[in-house]
Each structure stands twice: as C-alpha cells, then as structure tokens.
Amino acid sequence: MKIVIATKNDGKIKEIKDFFKEKGLLFSLRIITYKDFSDFPDIKEGSSSFLSNAKIKARHIARYCGCRALADDSGLVVDALGGRPGVTSSRYAGPDADDATNRKKLLAELKDVTSFEKRTARFICRMVLWDYDIGQLNLSTGICKGNIGFTEKGTEGFGYDSLFIPEGYNLTMAEISRSEKNIISHRGKALKKMSDFLKKQLY
C-alpha cells in the first residue's frame, strides 16, 4: 500500500516513519514524502480547526499524487493565552517563523503567568487518511495534556517540545526518548489509532 505523508515538516515525517517502523508496518507500506517529487505543492490551510486543515491537506495531496495521503494538523493550545497559538502554532511568530522564534514568542506572552499550575496547555492532533478515488478513509485524534515550562530544556523533538512538560512528568517532551514520546504524545496517540486501522486493511 503506497501512502504519501502530506507535509514538508521533516520532524513530523520522522515521527510518523519511526512510529510505523516500531509497529512493523514499514514492511507492508510504501511511504513516500515530498522529497520524492520535484514540485510537491504547498497547501494553504486557512481553516480555524485542526480537522478541517488536515482534511484540506490530505485531499489535495492525494489528488496530486494519485495515491492515499496521510495528513495531520496539530498544534499547541495554551489556556492562559485563550487557546493560542492553536492552528497557527507553526507560524505563530509570523509566516516565515522557525521553531526557535515561535518558542521565544510563546515565552514572552507567558512572562506574566508566573505560576506553573496556571501554564496549562495541551497538544492536539487531528489525522486524516484520504484515498484519491474513494475520499476519506479514516480519522483519528490524539491529545496530550501538560504545562509550559519557564525555560527550554532538551534537544529531541521539534516545535514546542522543549517547553512542554507532559502531565505526570518532570521532563519536557524534548528530554524523553522517542519511543516513549510515541506512546504519550498527541501525534503518537493519533498514529496508534491510524495504525490499527491500517493493520485491519493490510492483514
């Protein structure tokens, strides 16, 4: 079964490939990415919901590639900021912002929230598998609750991982192992449900 990962985010691609490898699915799936194409399109999302954005990406890339597409839209929701950065997580500090700039803006906006208990947040992932002929095949959701730390810690992961401390942990998401992250993270939870669906189709 050929599936294209509908993103140009190398961090997401690595997490998805690593997860499928751990689950033994890479033997049965042919995973392709934007690197396999010379003109892989940039998809403008524009929706106010994670699910709608995931569907937009999955549908467009499936049609472009002529195969199944796996897309997710995910982001960080911070309660003290009224839900920001939310669907704008990857471009929080501007359309050309990188991860470090986004994290810097997040810390600046939380500088007056000095109580760790009030810096509650959650990562949300909505994932869609789309067939270019049939349409939507499966949806999955993953949520990881935690708090935003006061300083960056850890070198693993990407995005806001070095600031996010999952519930029940004293470490940031960037300080835990990749295999453990795949179990507790928002994307890992969504991928678990998606991989269960794929296994039923494959076997």
N, C-alpha and C positions, 0 to 999 in steps of 0.2 A: 504494500500500500504506500503510495507516494503522498507525502504531506509537505507543504511549504509552510515555514514559520513566518507569519506575516508581520515582520518587524525588521528594522535595521539596527535595533538595540543589541549590541553584541553581548551585553550582560544577560539579557533575557534569553537570547539564543543559547548561551552556555548553560544556564539553569535548566532550560527545557531539555536540551540534549543530555545533560548529566542525569536528570530525573529518569528519562526514558531508558538510559543505559542501566541505571540501578534496577529498574523494573524488568530488564531483559527484553525490552520492546524494540531495540535498535536492530535486532536480527530480522524482524518482520516488517519494519517500517523503513522506507527510504525518505530520510529527512533532507530537504533542500532549503536553502536560505537565499537571501538577496544576493549573496556572493556568487550564486550560480547563474545570475542574469546580468546582462550588460546595461539594462535600462529599467531596473526594478523601480516601480513608481513610489513616490511619496504620497501618502494618503492624508488628505485634510479631514480631520475628525469633526470638530466643531460642535459636538453634542454636549449637553450638560450632564450626561450619565455615562458611567463606565460601560454598561451593557450596550448602549447604542453605539458608542465608539468602537467597541470590539466587533460588533456586527458589521459596521461600515468597513473596517479593515479586512475582516475575513471575506466578506462578499466581493470586494474589489480585487483582492489579491487572488482569490480562487478563480475568478473570471479571467484575470490577466494570465495566470499560469496554466489554466486548463486542468487543474487538479484540486484536491482538497487543501484547504488552508486552515491553519490553526492560529487564531489571534487572541490576544488578551488586551484588555485595558485595565490598568491598575494605577493605584496612587495612594497617597498618604492623606488621611483625614485627621485634622487636629482640632479637638473640641474647643480649646481656648481661642482658636482663630476662626470660629464659626464654620468649621469644615474645610477651610483652606489647608493646603493647596489643592486637594481634590483632583479633579480631572485635569488640572493644569500642572500637576506635580513635576512633569518632565521639563516644563518651560516656565516654572514659577518665577524665575528672575528675568524672564524675557525669552523671546523666540529663539535666540542663539545661546541661551544659558547652558552651562555644563553642570555636572552634578555638584561640584565644589561651590559654585556660585549659588545654586539653589539651596544648598545646606546653609551657607552663610546668611542668606536672606531669612530662612526659617529661624535660625538662632536669633537674628536681630529682632524679628517680630515677636519672639517669645521672651525677650530680655526682661520684661516686667513681670513675667509669670515665674516667680522665684520658688514656688512650692512644687516639688517633683510630683506630688499627688495630683496637682491641677494641670499637669502637662500630659494628660491622657490623649491617646491617639490610636489609630488603627490603620493597618494596610488593608486595602480591598482589591481583590482581583476578580474580574468577570471574564470568563474564557468561552470562546465560541469555535466550534468546528464546522466548517462550511464546505459543502460539495458544489462544484461549479455547475452541475446539472440539476441536482436534487434540491439544493438550498441548505438551510440549516439542519445539521445532523444532531448536534448536542450542545448543551450549555452547562457550565459549571461555575461555582462561586467558591472563593476562599477568603477568609477574614483572619487577620492576626492582630490581637489587641496588645497594647503596651503603653509606654510613656516615652516622651522625648527627653533625652539627656541634655546636660548643660555643655558638654564638650564632645568632640568627635573621638571615637575610640574604635580601633580595629582596622584591618586592611582588606578583609574579604568583602565580597558582595559589591554592590554599586548603589547609586541613588542615595537614599536617606539611611541606608543600613547602619552607617557608623554613628548615627544619632538615636536610632530606635532600639529601645530595650523591651523585649517581649515580656509579657506577663509571666511571673514565676522565675525570671532570670535576673542575674546581676551583670550580665554581659550584653553588649549591643549585638544586633544582628550581624555586624561585621566582625565580631570576635568569636562566633561559634563556627563549627565545622560546616562544610557544605552539605554533608549528608544529614546533619541534624536540622539545618535550615530547611532542607527539602521536606522535612516532616512537619515543622511548625509554621512555616511561612504561608502567607496568603496564596502565593503562586504554587507552592508545593501542595497545598490542600486542594486547589482547583485542578492541578495536574493529576492528583491521585484519582479524583472522580473522572477526569477525562481518560486517564489510562485504563480505568476499569471498563469504560465504555468501549475503548479501542480493543481491549482483550476479548471482549464478547464478539466483536466483529471479526477479529482475526482467527480466533480459535473456536 
